[in-house]
Amino acid sequence: MSHNHDDHHAHDSHAHDLGFAHDLGFAHDIKIMLGRRRFLALVGGIGAVTVAGGPAAALECIALPWETAGPYPADGSNVKAGQVVNALTEEGVIRQDLRPSFGALTKVAEGLQLDLELTLIDADGCTPLPGHAIYIWHCDTTGLYSLYDTTDANYLRGVGVADDEGKVRFTTIFPGCYDGRWPHIHFEIFESVEKAVSGEASLLTAQIALPEADCADVYEADSRYSNGTRNLGRITIASDNVFGDNSEEQIAQQMLALSGDPTGGYFGTVTIPIDFTAERNSAGAPPNGGPGGPPDGEFRGPPPEGFGEGGAPPAPPSN
């Protein structure tokens, strides 16, 4: 399926088909977002009465652990060819559809459509976080990252702002699988969109894991994911250098719940609980030579387009 597949279901029809009824409130929706089995596991020993009594106040929300931002964040924390790479200061980074490039760049990412609904909540009480911003980025169908591997594109990156229910929606493509890493989506959460684009430290830097069965189906069925089947066969969650040391509960919390198929595309949901009392770790790239990074820690080749070698970072968005 191409990136602009005309008959792919819009988000609203996906949400309706999945049983979302926003007027029933967050307590109702969180059971849909987590899935019946995961919801029952999370509320085991608490009781349904306490869940129904408020906005998921009695749920056990598993705060996601801090993870590495990896070597390709484009958030101002690293350089390529002597130039700071910071997509967050580029006009157009605040958007819902992540498939096209933005600003002065025009390339569009090919791949199977993936609609995302991410819910940002406070781990203390499972209450939504309206107004908070999330920056997400991920690789293309064969594991390449815009602005680093593909320097004339900045697609598959963007910032969204949570609504009153803590929900943020994106349209992107199903990520590929590169050698040495489990399929994943990176993200950073900020108190506001202003803080996201101004270089403030994130409240949480972590990653979303993708389910093995769905990844296997997509990589097998779609030729654009030419190395996906091979690379997925070489990795497990347990051997992954990011997810491997997480608890089963943490992995269940950060696993994307998917509906759909490799022909029509997918709709994915995940709830992201933030522990505001946790120490803000400095999450860096993998060790030099580790999976997903350059062999000696330096990015060679020309700087990304729009980032002149040795020049000043671009101006902040005007709006």
C-alpha positions as CSV (number, residue, x, y, z in Angstrom):
1,M,0.0,0.0,0.0
2,S,1.3,3.4,-0.9
3,H,1.7,6.2,1.6
4,N,-1.5,8.0,0.3
5,H,-3.7,4.9,0.1
6,D,-7.1,6.4,-0.7
7,D,-9.3,3.8,0.9
8,H,-7.5,3.6,4.2
9,H,-9.8,4.2,7.1
10,A,-9.6,7.7,8.6
11,H,-8.8,8.0,12.3
12,D,-12.4,8.7,13.3
13,S,-13.7,5.6,11.7
14,H,-10.9,3.5,13.3
15,A,-11.8,4.9,16.7
16,H,-15.5,4.2,16.1
17,D,-14.8,0.7,15.0
18,L,-12.7,0.0,18.1
19,G,-15.5,1.2,20.3
20,F,-14.1,4.6,21.5
21,A,-16.9,6.8,22.9
22,H,-15.3,9.9,24.1
23,D,-18.4,11.1,25.9
24,L,-18.1,8.1,28.3
25,G,-14.9,9.5,29.7
26,F,-11.3,8.4,30.2
27,A,-12.1,5.5,32.5
28,H,-14.1,3.9,29.6
29,D,-11.5,4.6,26.9
30,I,-8.5,3.4,28.8
31,K,-9.9,-0.1,28.8
32,I,-10.1,0.1,25.0
33,M,-6.7,1.5,24.7
34,L,-5.0,-1.1,26.8
35,G,-7.0,-4.0,25.5
36,R,-9.2,-6.3,27.6
37,R,-6.4,-8.7,28.7
38,R,-3.9,-5.9,29.6
39,F,-6.6,-3.9,31.3
40,L,-7.6,-6.9,33.5
41,A,-4.0,-7.6,34.3
42,L,-3.4,-4.0,35.3
43,V,-6.5,-3.8,37.6
44,G,-6.0,-7.3,39.0
45,G,-6.6,-7.2,42.8
46,I,-8.0,-3.6,42.6
47,G,-11.6,-4.3,41.6
48,A,-13.8,-2.9,38.9
49,V,-15.8,-0.7,41.3
50,T,-12.7,1.5,42.0
51,V,-12.0,1.8,38.3
52,A,-15.6,2.9,37.6
53,G,-15.5,5.5,40.4
54,G,-13.3,8.0,38.6
55,P,-11.0,8.8,35.7
56,A,-8.9,5.6,36.1
57,A,-7.8,6.8,39.5
58,A,-7.3,3.4,41.0
59,L,-5.6,1.8,38.0
60,E,-2.0,0.6,38.4
61,C,-0.2,2.7,35.8
62,I,3.2,1.3,35.0
63,A,5.5,4.3,34.5
64,L,7.7,3.9,31.4
65,P,11.4,3.7,32.0
66,W,13.8,6.2,30.6
67,E,15.4,4.9,27.4
68,T,18.1,6.1,25.1
69,A,17.2,8.7,22.5
70,G,19.5,6.8,20.1
71,P,21.9,8.4,17.6
72,Y,19.2,10.0,15.3
73,P,17.0,12.3,17.5
74,A,17.4,15.6,15.6
75,D,16.5,17.4,18.8
76,G,19.6,19.5,19.0
77,S,21.6,17.0,21.1
78,N,24.1,15.9,18.4
79,V,25.8,17.0,15.2
80,K,26.4,15.8,11.6
81,A,29.2,17.2,9.6
82,G,29.8,19.9,12.3
83,Q,26.2,21.1,12.2
84,V,23.8,20.7,15.1
85,V,20.8,18.7,13.8
86,N,17.5,20.1,15.3
87,A,14.2,19.5,13.6
88,L,12.4,20.9,16.6
89,T,13.2,24.5,15.5
90,E,12.0,24.0,12.0
91,E,8.7,25.5,10.9
92,G,6.1,22.8,10.3
93,V,7.4,20.3,12.9
94,I,4.1,20.6,14.8
95,R,1.9,18.4,12.6
96,Q,-0.2,15.2,12.5
97,D,0.8,13.6,9.2
98,L,4.5,12.6,9.5
99,R,4.8,11.1,6.1
100,P,5.7,14.2,4.1
101,S,8.9,16.2,4.8
102,F,8.2,19.7,6.1
103,G,9.8,23.2,5.7
104,A,11.9,23.4,2.6
105,L,12.2,19.7,2.1
106,T,9.7,17.8,-0.1
107,K,10.4,14.0,0.0
108,V,7.6,11.8,1.2
109,A,8.1,8.5,3.1
110,E,6.8,5.3,1.4
111,G,5.4,2.6,3.6
112,L,2.3,1.0,5.0
113,Q,0.0,3.6,6.7
114,L,0.0,3.5,10.5
115,D,-2.4,5.8,12.5
116,L,-1.4,6.4,16.1
117,E,-3.3,7.5,19.1
118,L,-1.0,8.1,22.1
119,T,-2.4,8.9,25.5
120,L,-0.2,10.9,27.9
121,I,-1.0,10.4,31.6
122,D,0.4,11.0,35.0
123,A,1.5,7.7,36.5
124,D,0.3,9.0,39.9
125,G,-3.4,8.4,39.5
126,C,-3.6,7.7,35.8
127,T,-4.9,11.2,35.0
128,P,-4.5,12.7,31.5
129,L,-1.9,15.4,30.7
130,P,-3.6,18.0,28.4
131,G,-1.4,20.5,26.8
132,H,1.7,18.3,27.0
133,A,3.7,17.8,23.8
134,I,5.3,14.7,22.4
135,Y,8.0,14.5,19.7
136,I,8.2,11.2,18.0
137,W,10.5,9.9,15.3
138,H,11.3,6.5,13.8
139,C,13.0,4.8,10.8
140,D,11.7,4.2,7.3
141,T,10.8,0.8,5.8
142,T,14.4,-0.4,5.6
143,G,15.7,1.2,8.9
144,L,17.0,4.5,7.6
145,Y,16.5,7.8,9.5
146,S,15.7,11.1,7.9
147,L,18.3,14.0,8.3
148,Y,21.0,11.4,9.1
149,D,20.9,8.5,6.7
150,T,18.6,10.4,4.3
151,T,19.8,13.9,4.4
152,D,17.4,15.5,1.9
153,A,14.3,14.5,4.0
154,N,12.9,15.2,7.5
155,Y,9.9,12.9,7.3
156,L,8.8,10.5,10.0
157,R,9.3,13.2,12.7
158,G,6.9,15.5,14.3
159,V,5.4,17.1,17.4
160,G,1.9,16.8,18.7
161,V,0.0,18.4,21.6
162,A,-2.3,16.4,23.9
163,D,-6.0,17.3,24.0
164,D,-8.1,17.4,27.1
165,E,-8.0,13.6,27.4
166,G,-4.3,13.5,27.0
167,K,-4.6,12.1,23.5
168,V,-2.2,12.9,20.6
169,R,-2.8,11.5,17.1
170,F,-0.4,11.0,14.2
171,T,-0.5,9.4,10.8
172,T,2.8,7.8,9.8
173,I,4.1,4.6,8.3
174,F,4.8,1.2,9.9
175,P,8.5,1.3,11.0
176,G,10.9,-1.1,9.5
177,C,13.4,-3.3,11.4
178,Y,17.1,-2.7,11.1
179,D,19.8,-5.1,12.3
180,G,20.4,-5.2,16.0
181,R,17.2,-3.4,17.2
182,W,13.6,-4.5,17.9
183,P,11.1,-2.5,15.8
184,H,10.4,0.7,17.8
185,I,9.3,4.4,17.8
186,H,11.2,7.0,19.8
187,F,9.6,9.8,21.7
188,E,10.3,12.7,24.1
189,I,7.6,14.3,26.2
190,F,7.6,18.0,27.2
191,E,5.5,20.1,29.5
192,S,4.3,22.2,26.5
193,V,4.9,22.7,22.8
194,E,6.9,25.9,23.6
195,K,9.3,23.9,25.7
196,A,9.6,21.2,23.1
197,V,10.8,23.7,20.4
198,S,12.9,25.8,22.8
199,G,15.4,23.2,23.8
200,E,14.0,22.4,27.3
201,A,14.9,19.0,28.8
202,S,12.2,16.4,28.3
203,L,10.0,15.0,31.0
204,L,10.5,11.5,29.6
205,T,12.6,10.1,26.8
206,A,11.6,6.5,25.9
207,Q,10.5,4.2,23.2
208,I,7.4,2.3,22.0
209,A,7.8,-1.4,21.1
210,L,5.9,-3.0,18.2
211,P,4.3,-6.4,18.4
212,E,6.3,-9.3,16.8
213,A,3.3,-10.9,15.0
214,D,2.2,-7.8,13.3
215,C,5.8,-6.9,12.3
216,A,6.3,-10.3,10.8
217,D,3.1,-10.0,8.8
218,V,4.0,-6.6,7.4
219,Y,7.6,-7.4,6.6
220,E,6.5,-10.7,4.8
221,A,3.7,-9.1,2.8
222,D,5.1,-5.7,1.8
223,S,8.2,-5.7,-0.5
224,R,9.1,-2.2,0.6
225,Y,10.3,-3.7,3.9
226,S,12.9,-5.6,2.0
227,N,15.2,-6.4,5.0
228,G,12.5,-6.6,7.7
229,T,12.0,-10.4,7.9
230,R,15.7,-11.1,8.0
231,N,16.4,-8.5,10.7
232,L,13.4,-9.4,12.8
233,G,14.5,-13.0,12.8
234,R,17.9,-12.0,14.4
235,I,16.5,-10.2,17.4
236,T,14.1,-10.8,20.4
237,I,12.7,-8.4,23.0
238,A,15.0,-10.1,25.5
239,S,18.1,-9.6,23.5
240,D,17.3,-6.0,22.4
241,N,19.8,-3.5,24.0
242,V,17.0,-1.2,25.0
243,F,14.0,-3.3,25.9
244,G,15.9,-6.3,27.1
245,D,16.4,-5.0,30.7
246,N,12.8,-3.9,31.2
247,S,10.3,-5.8,33.3
248,E,7.4,-7.7,31.7
249,E,5.0,-5.1,33.1
250,Q,7.0,-2.3,31.5
251,I,7.2,-4.0,28.2
252,A,3.4,-4.7,28.3
253,Q,2.8,-1.0,29.0
254,Q,5.1,0.3,26.2
255,M,3.9,-2.2,23.6
256,L,1.8,-0.7,20.8
257,A,-1.7,-2.3,20.6
258,L,-2.5,-2.8,16.9
259,S,-5.6,-3.5,14.8
260,G,-5.6,-3.8,11.0
261,D,-3.7,-5.8,8.4
262,P,-0.8,-5.5,6.0
263,T,-3.1,-4.6,3.1
264,G,-5.3,-1.9,4.6
265,G,-2.9,-0.5,7.2
266,Y,-3.0,-0.4,11.0
267,F,-4.3,1.7,13.9
268,G,-2.2,1.7,17.0
269,T,-2.7,2.9,20.6
270,V,-0.5,3.1,23.6
271,T,-0.9,4.8,27.0
272,I,2.3,6.5,28.2
273,P,2.4,7.0,32.0
274,I,5.0,9.5,33.2
275,D,6.6,9.4,36.7
276,F,7.3,13.0,37.5
277,T,9.3,12.1,40.5
278,A,11.7,9.9,38.6
279,E,15.3,11.1,38.0
280,R,15.6,12.6,34.6
281,N,18.4,10.5,33.2
282,S,20.6,11.8,30.4
283,A,19.7,9.3,27.6
284,G,22.4,9.1,25.0
285,A,23.2,7.1,21.9
286,P,24.4,3.4,22.1
287,P,28.1,2.9,22.6
288,N,30.3,3.4,19.6
289,G,29.9,0.6,17.3
290,G,26.7,-0.6,18.9
291,P,23.5,-1.4,16.9
292,G,21.9,1.6,15.3
293,G,24.9,4.0,15.5
294,P,27.9,4.9,13.4
295,P,30.9,2.7,14.0
296,D,33.0,5.4,15.7
297,G,30.3,7.8,17.0
298,E,30.7,10.3,14.2
299,F,28.2,10.9,11.4
300,R,30.0,11.3,8.1
301,G,28.9,12.8,4.8
302,P,27.2,16.1,4.2
303,P,25.0,17.8,6.7
304,P,21.3,17.5,6.3
305,E,19.7,19.8,3.7
306,G,18.8,23.1,5.2
307,F,21.5,22.8,7.8
308,G,24.6,24.5,6.4
309,E,27.9,23.0,7.4
310,G,29.2,24.9,10.5
311,G,26.3,27.3,10.3
312,A,23.9,28.5,13.0
313,P,20.8,26.4,13.8
314,P,17.6,27.5,12.0
315,A,15.3,30.0,13.5
316,P,12.4,28.9,15.7
317,P,8.9,28.6,14.2
318,S,7.1,31.9,13.7
319,N,3.8,30.5,15.1
